[in-house]
Amino acid sequence: MKTHNYAFYYLFLLYFASLNTVGQNVALWEQFNGRYDFTIVGNTLNPMENNPTTYCYILPNSAENLNLQAGDQIERAYLYWAGSGTGDFEVKLNGQIINSERNFPMFMNNLNYFSAFADVTSLVQATGNGLYVFSDINIQAALLGFPYCNNRTNFAGWAMVVIYKNDALPLNQINVYDGLQAVSQNQNTLSLTLNDLNVVDNAGAKLAFVAWEGDATLANQETFKFNGFDLTNTINPANNAFNSTNSFTGSTQLYNMDLDVYDIESFIQIGNPSATIELISFQDFVMISTVISKLNNQLPDATISFENPEIECNSSVLNLNYTVYNTNSTDNLPAGIPISIFANDTYITTFLTPSMIAIGESWSGTISITIPSTVPHDFELKFIVDQGENGLGIQKELNELNNSFSAPISLHFFPAFTVLDPLTSCNLGFKKGVFDLSAVESAIKINSSDVVKMYLTLNDAQKDENPITIHADFQSTTTPQEIFIRITNDQCYSITSLLLEVKNCPPTVYNLVTANNDGDNDTFYIEGLRDIFVDFKLEIYNRWGNLIWEGNNNTEDWNGFATKGPRIMGDKVTPGTYYYILNLNDPGYPKPLTGFIHLTN
């Protein structure tokens, strides 16, 4: 049991002494569409009616039987309890502790009253039919400490609303409304609007309520009206609607509470989206906490959802998996229902469902959309089912307010980075070159935390496979060679490329030849020539201008022997100065290179 601080109550009482009523409006709590019906079981904790009898205590417990028919399956069970005072929100049902999930306080006529709610579906589904015992509500201190007993508003009781389904039932809509509002001698009339109705067929329509603190002996113009019509039945006369009765069991000893149900098929019209109920009392203090309506209807109810898409780097394209549902419905959802997509308030596209969706079923599909560049990268993506581009729907539904589904989306675009100029290196032969790539990482990074890797192929870069591991002395194999650079941050990556170009650098001529076979300068060596300028032609002339030797990429270096012209002294030429003409036959070097060679023994 929870205890209460009644010193606080006096402060509360003084603060609100000038007010008439503080409560919580009765409004729609939950709706059920399908082959459903309902019943209410409950009982009072008053040992007798508190008017005109004088007593000041409540019973420690009370019980009532749940008797559903064969085939009835419990869908929901809601426990309500109420009483005088600020409330006790921990009670027991069949010995199991029940804590209130929603509280409904009321301050009226300078006194506090309360109602509480708990979902007890699991307990009732496990128990099924049988006796339900409510106990351990502690409001006795409130009754003794304040004038509830003197003014005959001392009460406590409980009620359990049970929603059940059965395949043999017609298609119904069950609405459960709750809160806590009241009428009394000082406030004679209370009007409640029941919204979210959908009247397709009024046959079998009924209305029930849970009310507290009504007295059978006080019947001063006490009526319960629906759409302006007085509601009565065999135990509830027109002038005494709140008279300690239980229409479900026929009991007239439900002291200071009412569980009553009425047929309303004559008082509601097909197509009505709402209805009005009125409580009128010129003497009796009555609180109403729960109203349940049952209407026969046949309508679909389209809802939609989509999965969070995988966001691809640097892409405005989203591939979306979505599902259209017709679950909480009483009719099939026909084909051709429009679905519109928005990014923030920007319209993207509309498409249609391809097939009928049966009651309780769903249909899933995939759509690819492109987000316009005018939409921020962070936006709300919204799907609306049964809405076309013009903002209008085409299908009447049970609930017209549950057609949208939205989720935040963030597109990932890698920020602009530095575009690198091609790197060049001298040809080492057969268009091979050595490059220093160690500076590439720092040159292309945007943030210090970015990760930079290089790859030989675009496919490897996209898959992040086989990165280049040697950076300082990377050897190219062709020219130009394109390497691919992948830059990755916390959200995305981008790929760029860098060209490695091998150029034919000017050759270096070593013009001293000592043709003595000592292994040092034995031939005329030109560094950076062979296998680089593959079409070169080298000519060597003596001091008289006679051609004595001619070579190319396929001949050996000149070693001091003549292969051309007259050779009076033999093939080996005499030491001296000779002249060379080197035609590189390369577009970058249109003029021949010339110079002198010093030949010694």
VEXDREN-2710 file (C-alpha; in Angstrom, 1 decimal):
% VEXDREN-2710
k/r/px/py/pz
1/MET/0.0/0.0/0.0
2/LYS/1.1/3.5/-0.6
3/THR/0.8/6.0/2.2
4/HIS/-0.2/9.7/1.8
5/ASN/0.9/13.0/3.3
6/TYR/-2.3/14.6/4.4
7/ALA/-0.6/17.8/5.5
8/PHE/-0.1/18.5/1.9
9/TYR/-3.8/17.9/1.4
10/TYR/-4.7/20.9/3.6
11/LEU/-2.4/23.2/1.5
12/PHE/-4.0/21.9/-1.6
13/LEU/-7.4/22.4/-0.2
14/LEU/-6.7/26.1/0.8
15/TYR/-5.2/26.8/-2.6
16/PHE/-8.2/25.5/-4.5
17/ALA/-10.9/26.6/-2.0
18/SER/-12.2/29.1/-4.5
19/LEU/-12.4/26.6/-7.4
20/ASN/-15.4/24.5/-8.2
21/THR/-14.1/21.6/-10.2
22/VAL/-10.7/20.3/-11.2
23/GLY/-10.7/17.0/-13.2
24/GLN/-9.5/15.4/-16.4
25/ASN/-11.6/15.3/-19.5
26/VAL/-12.9/12.0/-20.7
27/ALA/-11.3/11.3/-24.1
28/LEU/-10.5/8.4/-26.4
29/TRP/-8.0/6.1/-24.9
30/GLU/-8.0/3.2/-27.4
31/GLN/-9.9/1.9/-30.4
32/PHE/-10.4/-1.7/-31.6
33/ASN/-11.6/-2.6/-35.1
34/GLY/-12.6/-6.1/-36.0
35/ARG/-14.7/-8.9/-34.6
36/TYR/-14.7/-7.4/-31.1
37/ASP/-17.2/-6.9/-28.3
38/PHE/-16.8/-5.9/-24.6
39/THR/-18.1/-6.6/-21.1
40/ILE/-17.4/-5.0/-17.7
41/VAL/-17.1/-6.7/-14.4
42/GLY/-16.5/-5.0/-11.1
43/ASN/-17.9/-4.4/-7.6
44/THR/-18.3/-1.8/-4.9
45/LEU/-16.3/-1.6/-1.7
46/ASN/-19.1/0.1/0.1
47/PRO/-20.9/-2.2/2.5
48/MET/-24.1/-0.3/1.9
49/GLU/-25.3/2.9/0.2
50/ASN/-23.7/5.9/1.8
51/ASN/-27.0/7.9/1.7
52/PRO/-29.0/8.0/3.9
53/THR/-27.0/5.5/5.9
54/THR/-24.2/6.8/8.2
55/TYR/-21.1/4.7/8.2
56/CYS/-17.4/5.6/7.6
57/TYR/-15.5/2.6/6.3
58/ILE/-15.0/0.5/3.2
59/LEU/-14.7/-3.2/2.7
60/PRO/-11.3/-4.8/2.6
61/ASN/-12.1/-6.5/-0.7
62/SER/-14.8/-7.3/-3.1
63/ALA/-15.2/-9.8/-6.0
64/GLU/-17.0/-10.5/-9.2
65/ASN/-17.0/-13.3/-11.8
66/LEU/-15.9/-13.0/-15.4
67/ASN/-18.1/-15.2/-17.6
68/LEU/-17.1/-15.1/-21.3
69/GLN/-18.6/-17.5/-23.9
70/ALA/-16.8/-20.3/-25.7
71/GLY/-14.7/-18.8/-28.5
72/ASP/-14.3/-15.5/-26.8
73/GLN/-10.6/-14.5/-26.8
74/ILE/-9.4/-11.8/-24.4
75/GLU/-7.8/-9.0/-26.3
76/ARG/-7.4/-6.4/-23.6
77/ALA/-8.4/-6.0/-19.9
78/TYR/-8.3/-2.6/-18.2
79/LEU/-8.7/-2.2/-14.5
80/TYR/-10.1/1.1/-13.1
81/TRP/-10.5/1.8/-9.4
82/ALA/-11.8/4.9/-7.7
83/GLY/-12.5/6.4/-4.3
84/SER/-12.5/9.3/-1.9
85/GLY/-9.3/11.1/-1.1
86/THR/-6.1/11.8/-3.1
87/GLY/-5.8/8.1/-3.9
88/ASP/-4.1/4.8/-3.4
89/PHE/-2.3/3.7/-6.5
90/GLU/-1.0/0.3/-5.5
91/VAL/-3.7/-2.4/-5.0
92/LYS/-4.1/-6.1/-5.6
93/LEU/-6.1/-8.1/-8.1
94/ASN/-6.3/-11.9/-7.2
95/GLY/-3.4/-11.3/-4.8
96/GLN/-1.2/-9.8/-7.5
97/ILE/0.1/-6.3/-6.9
98/ILE/-1.2/-3.8/-9.4
99/ASN/0.4/-0.3/-9.8
100/SER/-1.5/2.5/-11.4
101/GLU/-0.3/3.5/-14.8
102/ARG/-2.5/6.5/-15.3
103/ASN/-4.1/8.6/-12.5
104/PHE/-7.2/10.8/-12.7
105/PRO/-7.5/13.2/-9.8
106/MET/-10.6/15.4/-9.2
107/PHE/-11.1/18.3/-6.8
108/MET/-14.8/19.1/-6.4
109/ASN/-16.9/20.7/-3.6
110/ASN/-13.6/21.4/-1.8
111/LEU/-12.8/17.7/-1.6
112/ASN/-10.4/15.3/-3.4
113/TYR/-11.5/12.2/-5.4
114/PHE/-9.5/10.0/-7.7
115/SER/-9.6/7.3/-10.3
116/ALA/-6.7/5.1/-11.4
117/PHE/-6.0/2.8/-14.4
118/ALA/-3.8/-0.3/-15.0
119/ASP/-3.5/-2.6/-18.0
120/VAL/-4.1/-6.1/-16.5
121/THR/-4.4/-7.9/-19.9
122/SER/-1.7/-10.5/-19.1
123/LEU/-3.2/-11.4/-15.7
124/VAL/-6.7/-11.8/-17.2
125/GLN/-5.6/-13.7/-20.2
126/ALA/-3.7/-16.1/-17.9
127/THR/-6.7/-16.5/-15.5
128/GLY/-9.6/-16.5/-18.0
129/ASN/-13.1/-16.9/-16.6
130/GLY/-13.6/-17.1/-12.9
131/LEU/-13.7/-15.0/-9.7
132/TYR/-11.6/-11.8/-9.6
133/VAL/-10.9/-10.4/-6.1
134/PHE/-9.9/-6.7/-5.7
135/SER/-8.2/-5.8/-2.4
136/ASP/-5.7/-3.7/-0.5
137/ILE/-6.9/-0.3/-1.3
138/ASN/-6.1/2.1/1.5
139/ILE/-8.3/5.2/1.8
140/GLN/-9.6/4.7/5.3
141/ALA/-7.4/7.5/6.7
142/ALA/-8.8/9.9/4.1
143/LEU/-12.4/9.0/5.1
144/LEU/-11.7/9.6/8.8
145/GLY/-9.7/12.7/8.4
146/PHE/-12.0/14.7/6.2
147/PRO/-15.8/15.2/5.9
148/TYR/-16.5/12.6/3.2
149/CYS/-18.7/10.6/5.6
150/ASN/-20.6/13.6/6.8
151/ASN/-21.5/14.8/3.3
152/ARG/-22.1/11.1/2.2
153/THR/-19.4/11.0/-0.5
154/ASN/-17.4/8.2/1.1
155/PHE/-16.9/5.5/-1.5
156/ALA/-14.5/3.1/-3.3
157/GLY/-15.0/0.5/-6.0
158/TRP/-13.4/-1.2/-9.0
159/ALA/-14.3/-2.1/-12.6
160/MET/-12.6/-4.2/-15.2
161/VAL/-13.3/-3.5/-18.9
162/VAL/-12.6/-6.6/-21.0
163/ILE/-12.3/-6.4/-24.8
164/TYR/-12.7/-9.8/-26.5
165/LYS/-12.8/-11.1/-30.0
166/ASN/-14.7/-13.9/-31.6
167/ASP/-14.8/-15.0/-35.2
168/ALA/-18.6/-15.3/-34.9
169/LEU/-19.0/-11.6/-34.1
170/PRO/-19.8/-9.0/-36.7
171/LEU/-17.2/-6.4/-37.6
172/ASN/-17.4/-3.8/-34.9
173/GLN/-15.5/-0.7/-33.7
174/ILE/-15.0/-0.5/-29.9
175/ASN/-13.9/2.8/-28.5
176/VAL/-12.7/3.2/-24.9
177/TYR/-12.8/6.7/-23.5
178/ASP/-11.6/7.6/-20.0
179/GLY/-10.8/10.5/-17.7
180/LEU/-12.7/11.8/-14.6
181/GLN/-15.5/14.4/-14.8
182/ALA/-18.5/15.1/-12.6
183/VAL/-21.9/16.6/-12.1
184/SER/-23.4/17.7/-8.8
185/GLN/-25.9/20.1/-7.1
186/ASN/-23.5/23.0/-7.9
187/GLN/-22.8/21.9/-11.5
188/ASN/-25.9/20.3/-12.8
189/THR/-24.8/19.4/-16.4
190/LEU/-21.8/17.7/-18.0
191/SER/-21.6/17.3/-21.8
192/LEU/-19.0/14.9/-23.3
193/THR/-18.2/14.6/-27.0
194/LEU/-17.2/11.2/-28.2
195/ASN/-15.0/11.6/-31.2
196/ASP/-13.4/9.2/-33.6
197/LEU/-16.7/7.3/-34.3
198/ASN/-17.3/5.8/-37.6
199/VAL/-21.0/4.8/-37.9
200/VAL/-21.4/2.6/-41.0
201/ASP/-24.3/0.5/-39.6
202/ASN/-26.2/1.4/-36.4
203/ALA/-27.5/-2.1/-35.8
204/GLY/-26.4/-3.5/-32.4
205/ALA/-24.8/-0.2/-31.4
206/LYS/-24.4/0.1/-27.6
207/LEU/-22.9/2.4/-25.1
208/ALA/-21.7/1.6/-21.6
209/PHE/-20.1/3.7/-18.8
210/VAL/-18.4/3.4/-15.4
211/ALA/-19.7/5.9/-12.9
212/TRP/-18.9/6.6/-9.3
213/GLU/-20.7/7.9/-6.2
214/GLY/-24.3/7.8/-7.6
215/ASP/-27.1/7.3/-5.0
216/ALA/-30.2/5.3/-5.7
217/THR/-32.2/7.4/-3.1
218/LEU/-31.3/10.7/-4.8
219/ALA/-33.3/11.0/-8.0
220/ASN/-33.7/14.7/-8.6
221/GLN/-33.9/15.1/-12.5
222/GLU/-31.0/12.7/-12.8
223/THR/-30.7/11.7/-16.5
224/PHE/-28.2/10.3/-18.9
225/LYS/-28.7/11.5/-22.5
226/PHE/-27.2/10.4/-25.8
227/ASN/-27.4/12.7/-28.8
228/GLY/-30.2/14.4/-26.8
229/PHE/-32.2/11.3/-26.1
230/ASP/-32.8/9.9/-22.6
231/LEU/-31.1/6.4/-22.1
232/THR/-33.1/4.0/-20.0
233/ASN/-33.4/0.3/-19.4
234/THR/-35.2/-2.0/-17.0
235/ILE/-33.1/-1.1/-14.0
236/ASN/-32.3/2.5/-14.9
237/PRO/-35.3/4.8/-15.0
238/ALA/-35.2/8.1/-16.9
239/ASN/-35.0/10.2/-13.8
240/ASN/-32.5/8.1/-11.8
241/ALA/-29.7/7.1/-14.2
242/PHE/-27.0/6.7/-11.5
243/ASN/-28.6/4.4/-9.0
244/SER/-26.1/1.7/-7.9
245/THR/-26.9/-0.7/-10.7
246/ASN/-25.0/-3.2/-12.9
247/SER/-26.7/-3.7/-16.2
248/PHE/-24.4/-6.6/-17.0
249/THR/-25.5/-8.7/-14.0
250/GLY/-28.8/-7.0/-13.2
251/SER/-27.7/-6.1/-9.7
252/THR/-29.2/-3.1/-7.9
253/GLN/-26.8/-3.3/-5.0
254/LEU/-23.7/-1.9/-6.6
255/TYR/-23.6/0.7/-3.9
256/ASN/-22.4/4.1/-5.0
257/MET/-21.2/3.0/-8.4
258/ASP/-22.8/2.1/-11.8
259/LEU/-21.8/-0.3/-14.5
260/ASP/-24.5/0.3/-17.1
261/VAL/-24.9/-0.5/-20.8
262/TYR/-27.6/0.8/-23.2
263/ASP/-28.7/0.1/-26.7
264/ILE/-28.2/3.3/-28.9
265/GLU/-29.0/2.1/-32.4
266/SER/-32.1/4.3/-32.5
267/PHE/-30.2/7.4/-31.4
268/ILE/-27.2/7.4/-33.8
269/GLN/-27.1/7.9/-37.6
270/ILE/-25.0/6.3/-40.2
271/GLY/-22.0/8.5/-41.1
272/ASN/-21.8/10.2/-37.7
273/PRO/-18.2/10.9/-36.8
274/SER/-19.0/11.9/-33.2
275/ALA/-21.8/11.8/-30.6
276/THR/-22.7/13.7/-27.5
277/ILE/-23.6/12.4/-24.1
278/GLU/-25.0/14.4/-21.2
279/LEU/-25.1/13.8/-17.5
280/ILE/-27.7/15.9/-15.6
281/SER/-28.2/15.9/-11.8
282/PHE/-29.8/18.6/-9.6
283/GLN/-28.7/16.9/-6.4
284/ASP/-26.7/13.7/-6.7
285/PHE/-22.9/14.0/-7.0
286/VAL/-21.8/11.6/-9.8
287/MET/-18.4/11.1/-11.4
288/ILE/-17.9/9.3/-14.8
289/SER/-14.5/7.8/-15.6
290/THR/-15.0/5.4/-18.5
291/VAL/-17.3/5.3/-21.5
292/ILE/-17.2/2.4/-24.0
293/SER/-19.0/2.4/-27.4
294/LYS/-19.7/-0.4/-29.8
295/LEU/-20.6/0.3/-33.4
296/ASN/-21.0/-2.0/-36.4
297/ASN/-18.8/-0.9/-39.2
298/GLN/-16.8/-2.1/-42.3
299/LEU/-13.9/0.1/-43.3
300/PRO/-10.2/-0.4/-44.0
301/ASP/-7.5/1.5/-42.1
302/ALA/-4.4/2.2/-44.1
303/THR/-1.1/2.7/-42.2
304/ILE/2.4/2.7/-43.5
305/SER/6.0/2.4/-42.3
306/PHE/9.5/2.2/-43.9
307/GLU/12.8/0.8/-42.9
308/ASN/15.8/3.1/-42.3
309/PRO/17.6/3.0/-45.7
310/GLU/21.3/2.4/-46.1
311/ILE/22.9/5.7/-46.9
312/GLU/25.5/5.6/-49.7
313/CYS/28.3/8.1/-49.7
314/ASN/27.9/11.1/-52.0
315/SER/24.5/10.0/-53.3
316/SER/21.1/11.5/-53.1
317/VAL/19.4/8.2/-54.1
318/LEU/17.6/6.3/-51.4
319/ASN/16.4/2.7/-51.8
320/LEU/13.5/2.3/-49.4
321/ASN/11.7/-0.8/-48.2
322/TYR/8.2/0.1/-47.0
323/THR/5.1/-1.7/-45.8
324/VAL/1.4/-0.8/-46.1
325/TYR/-0.8/-2.2/-43.4
326/ASN/-4.5/-2.8/-43.1
327/THR/-4.3/-4.3/-39.6
328/ASN/-6.8/-2.4/-37.3
329/SER/-9.5/-2.6/-39.9
330/THR/-12.9/-4.1/-40.7
331/ASP/-12.8/-4.2/-44.5
332/ASN/-10.3/-4.9/-47.2
333/LEU/-8.1/-2.1/-48.5
334/PRO/-8.6/-1.9/-52.3
335/ALA/-5.8/-1.6/-54.8
336/GLY/-4.7/1.8/-56.2
337/ILE/-4.3/3.6/-52.9
338/PRO/-1.9/6.6/-53.4
339/ILE/1.3/6.9/-51.4
340/SER/3.1/10.2/-51.4
341/ILE/6.6/10.9/-50.3
342/PHE/8.0/14.1/-48.9
343/ALA/11.4/15.3/-47.8
344/ASN/10.6/18.0/-45.2
345/ASP/7.8/19.8/-47.1
346/THR/9.3/19.1/-50.6
347/TYR/7.1/16.7/-52.6
348/ILE/9.1/13.8/-54.1
349/THR/6.7/11.4/-55.8
350/THR/3.4/9.5/-55.6
351/PHE/2.8/5.9/-56.5
352/LEU/-0.1/3.4/-56.0
353/THR/-0.5/0.2/-54.1
354/PRO/-0.7/-2.6/-56.8
355/SER/-3.2/-5.0/-55.1
356/MET/-5.9/-5.3/-52.5
357/ILE/-4.8/-5.8/-48.9
358/ALA/-7.1/-8.0/-46.8
359/ILE/-8.2/-7.3/-43.2
360/GLY/-5.3/-7.8/-40.9
361/GLU/-2.8/-8.1/-43.7
362/SER/0.0/-6.0/-45.2
363/TRP/1.9/-5.5/-48.4
364/SER/5.6/-4.6/-48.8
365/GLY/7.5/-3.1/-51.6
366/THR/10.7/-1.2/-52.6
367/ILE/11.0/2.2/-54.2
368/SER/14.1/4.2/-55.3
369/ILE/13.8/8.0/-54.9
370/THR/16.2/10.9/-55.5
371/ILE/16.3/13.7/-53.0
372/PRO/16.5/17.1/-54.7
373/SER/19.6/19.2/-54.2
374/THR/17.4/22.0/-52.6
375/VAL/16.6/19.7/-49.6
376/PRO/19.1/19.9/-46.7
377/HIS/21.3/16.9/-46.1
378/ASP/19.5/16.4/-42.8
379/PHE/15.8/16.2/-43.3
380/GLU/12.6/14.4/-42.3
381/LEU/11.4/11.7/-44.8
382/LYS/7.7/11.2/-44.7
383/PHE/5.5/8.6/-46.4
384/ILE/1.7/9.3/-46.4
385/VAL/-0.7/6.5/-47.5
386/ASP/-4.0/7.5/-49.0
387/GLN/-2.8/10.9/-50.1
388/GLY/-2.1/12.0/-53.6
389/GLU/0.1/14.9/-54.9
390/ASN/-2.9/17.2/-54.4
391/GLY/-3.0/16.3/-50.7
392/LEU/-6.3/14.5/-50.9
393/GLY/-7.2/10.9/-50.1
394/ILE/-9.5/8.6/-52.0
395/GLN/-10.5/6.0/-49.4
396/LYS/-12.7/6.5/-46.4
397/GLU/-11.0/4.8/-43.4
398/LEU/-11.7/4.0/-39.8
399/ASN/-9.0/6.4/-38.7
400/GLU/-8.0/9.3/-41.0
401/LEU/-5.2/10.5/-38.7
402/ASN/-2.8/7.6/-38.8
403/ASN/-1.7/7.6/-42.5
404/SER/1.8/9.0/-42.2
405/PHE/5.1/7.7/-41.1
406/SER/8.3/9.7/-40.9
407/ALA/11.9/9.3/-39.8
408/PRO/15.0/11.6/-39.8
409/ILE/17.5/11.0/-42.6
410/SER/21.0/12.3/-43.0
411/LEU/22.7/12.1/-46.4
412/HIS/26.5/11.8/-46.4
413/PHE/28.5/13.9/-48.8
414/PHE/32.3/14.1/-48.5
415/PRO/33.4/17.7/-48.5
416/ALA/35.5/19.0/-51.3
417/PHE/39.2/18.2/-51.1
418/THR/42.3/19.3/-53.0
419/VAL/42.7/18.0/-56.5
420/LEU/46.3/16.9/-56.9
421/ASP/48.5/17.7/-59.9
422/PRO/50.1/14.8/-61.7
423/LEU/53.4/13.6/-60.3
424/THR/56.4/13.2/-62.7
425/SER/59.5/11.1/-62.5
426/CYS/62.4/10.3/-64.8
427/ASN/62.1/7.2/-67.0
428/LEU/64.3/4.4/-65.7
429/GLY/63.8/2.3/-68.7
430/PHE/60.9/0.9/-70.6
431/LYS/58.7/3.7/-69.1
432/LYS/59.3/2.7/-65.5
433/GLY/59.7/5.3/-62.8
434/VAL/60.1/5.7/-59.1
435/PHE/57.8/8.1/-57.2
436/ASP/57.6/9.4/-53.6
437/LEU/54.0/9.2/-52.5
438/SER/54.6/9.9/-48.9
439/ALA/53.4/13.5/-49.2
440/VAL/50.1/12.6/-50.8
441/GLU/48.3/11.9/-47.5
442/SER/48.9/15.3/-46.0
443/ALA/48.2/17.1/-49.2
444/ILE/44.7/15.6/-49.6
445/LYS/43.5/15.4/-46.0
446/ILE/40.7/17.7/-45.0
447/ASN/40.7/16.8/-41.3
448/SER/43.6/15.3/-39.3
449/SER/41.3/12.3/-38.5
450/ASP/40.7/11.5/-42.1
451/VAL/42.1/8.1/-43.3
452/VAL/43.9/8.2/-46.7
453/LYS/44.8/5.0/-48.6
454/MET/46.0/4.5/-52.2
455/TYR/45.2/1.6/-54.6
456/LEU/46.2/0.4/-58.0
457/THR/42.6/-0.1/-59.2
458/LEU/39.3/1.7/-58.8
459/ASN/37.7/-1.6/-57.8
460/ASP/40.2/-2.1/-54.9
461/ALA/39.5/1.5/-53.7
462/GLN/35.8/1.0/-53.7
463/LYS/36.1/-2.3/-51.8
464/ASP/39.0/-1.0/-49.6
465/GLU/41.1/-4.0/-50.6
466/ASN/44.9/-4.3/-51.4
467/PRO/46.1/-0.9/-50.6
468/ILE/49.5/0.3/-51.7
469/THR/51.9/-0.2/-48.8
470/ILE/55.2/1.2/-50.3
471/HIS/54.9/5.0/-50.5
472/ALA/58.5/6.5/-50.5
473/ASP/59.8/4.4/-53.5
474/PHE/56.7/3.4/-55.4
475/GLN/57.7/2.1/-58.9
476/SER/55.2/2.7/-61.7
477/THR/54.8/0.1/-64.5
478/THR/53.4/2.3/-67.3
479/THR/52.9/5.9/-68.1
480/PRO/50.7/7.6/-67.4
481/GLN/49.7/5.3/-64.5
482/GLU/46.5/6.3/-62.5
483/ILE/46.4/5.4/-58.9
484/PHE/43.2/5.7/-56.8
485/ILE/43.0/7.5/-53.5
486/ARG/40.3/6.7/-50.9
487/ILE/39.7/9.4/-48.2
488/THR/37.5/8.2/-45.3
489/ASN/36.0/10.2/-42.4
490/ASP/33.5/9.2/-39.7
491/GLN/30.5/9.0/-42.0
492/CYS/31.6/8.7/-45.6
493/TYR/34.4/8.2/-48.0
494/SER/35.3/9.7/-51.4
495/ILE/37.6/8.5/-54.1
496/THR/39.9/10.5/-56.3
497/SER/42.9/9.6/-58.5
498/LEU/46.4/10.8/-59.1
499/LEU/48.3/10.5/-62.4
500/LEU/51.9/9.3/-62.3
501/GLU/53.7/10.4/-65.4
502/VAL/57.1/9.1/-66.5
503/LYS/59.1/11.5/-68.6
504/ASN/62.4/11.0/-70.6
505/CYS/64.8/13.2/-68.7
506/PRO/68.0/14.6/-70.4
507/PRO/70.7/12.0/-70.6
508/THR/74.1/12.6/-68.9
509/VAL/77.2/12.1/-71.1
510/TYR/80.4/10.9/-69.5
511/ASN/83.0/11.9/-72.2
512/LEU/86.2/10.3/-70.9
513/VAL/87.0/6.8/-72.3
514/THR/90.0/4.8/-71.1
515/ALA/89.9/1.8/-73.4
516/ASN/92.4/-0.3/-71.4
517/ASN/90.0/-3.0/-70.1
518/ASP/90.7/-2.0/-66.5
519/GLY/86.9/-1.9/-65.8
520/ASP/86.9/1.8/-65.3
521/ASN/85.6/4.1/-68.2
522/ASP/86.3/1.4/-70.7
523/THR/83.4/2.5/-72.9
524/PHE/81.6/5.7/-73.9
525/TYR/78.8/5.7/-71.3
526/ILE/75.7/7.9/-71.5
527/GLU/73.5/7.6/-68.4
528/GLY/69.7/7.7/-69.0
529/LEU/69.9/6.8/-72.6
530/ARG/69.4/3.1/-73.2
531/ASP/65.9/1.6/-72.9
532/ILE/64.6/5.1/-72.4
533/PHE/65.3/6.8/-75.8
534/VAL/64.8/3.5/-77.6
535/ASP/65.1/5.1/-81.0
536/PHE/68.3/7.0/-80.4
537/LYS/71.1/7.1/-83.0
538/LEU/74.7/7.8/-81.9
539/GLU/77.5/8.8/-84.4
540/ILE/81.2/9.3/-83.5
541/TYR/83.6/11.2/-85.8
542/ASN/87.4/11.7/-85.8
543/ARG/89.1/15.0/-86.0
544/TRP/88.9/15.0/-89.8
545/GLY/85.2/14.6/-89.7
546/ASN/85.1/11.0/-90.7
547/LEU/82.4/8.7/-89.3
548/ILE/84.1/6.0/-87.4
549/TRP/81.3/4.4/-85.3
550/GLU/77.5/4.3/-85.3
551/GLY/75.3/2.8/-82.7
552/ASN/71.7/2.5/-81.3
553/ASN/69.7/0.9/-78.5
554/ASN/70.6/-2.6/-79.8
555/THR/74.4/-2.1/-80.0
556/GLU/77.0/-2.1/-77.3
557/ASP/78.6/1.1/-76.0
558/TRP/81.6/2.4/-78.0
559/ASN/84.9/1.0/-76.7
560/GLY/87.5/2.8/-78.8
561/PHE/87.2/0.7/-81.9
562/ALA/86.1/1.9/-85.4
563/THR/83.3/0.2/-87.3
564/LYS/83.0/2.7/-90.1
565/GLY/85.4/4.4/-92.6
566/PRO/89.0/3.7/-93.4
567/ARG/91.0/1.9/-90.8
568/ILE/94.7/2.3/-91.9
569/MET/96.0/1.6/-88.4
570/GLY/93.5/-1.2/-87.7
571/ASP/90.1/-1.3/-85.9
572/LYS/91.4/0.3/-82.7
573/VAL/91.6/4.0/-83.0
574/THR/94.4/6.2/-81.7
575/PRO/94.0/8.2/-78.5
576/GLY/92.7/11.7/-79.0
577/THR/89.7/13.8/-79.2
578/TYR/86.6/12.6/-81.1
579/TYR/83.2/14.2/-81.8
580/TYR/79.7/12.7/-81.2
581/ILE/76.3/13.5/-82.5
582/LEU/73.4/12.0/-80.5
583/ASN/69.9/12.0/-82.1
584/LEU/67.4/11.0/-79.4
585/ASN/64.5/10.9/-81.9
586/ASP/62.2/12.0/-79.1
587/PRO/59.5/14.7/-79.5
588/GLY/60.8/16.4/-76.3
589/TYR/64.3/16.7/-77.8
590/PRO/64.0/17.7/-81.4
591/LYS/67.7/18.9/-81.7
592/PRO/70.6/16.4/-81.5
593/LEU/73.0/16.5/-78.6
594/THR/76.7/17.0/-79.6
595/GLY/80.0/17.1/-77.9
596/PHE/83.6/15.8/-77.6
597/ILE/85.0/12.5/-76.4
598/HIS/88.4/12.2/-74.9
599/LEU/89.9/8.8/-75.6
600/THR/93.0/7.6/-73.7
601/ASN/94.7/4.2/-73.3
END
